[in-house]
Amino acid sequence: MTHEDVHDRASFVAYVAELRGRLVAKPDEWENIDLPSFLEAMEAWAHDGDKPAHQNPWRHTADVLTAATVYE
């Protein structure tokens, strides 16, 4: 499952579970593995981004979470 598969509450919940599983299984693939750095990356991505938000709020939130895993 990817962030592009998120379209409603149920798929968002499934995606968050997927992200958590990826973090536990392969933390080396994440740039921001602790909460402070993850939140800082979310803030920076939102501040720096010039792409319009996805019209579906569930998908947009999934996009933000995905970006925060690797954004520096």
PyMOL commands that set and color helices and strands:
alter all, ss='L'
color gray80, all
select helices_A, chain A and resi 3-5+9-25+27-29+35-48+57-70
alter helices_A, ss='H'
color red, helices_A
deselect
rebuild
show_as cartoon
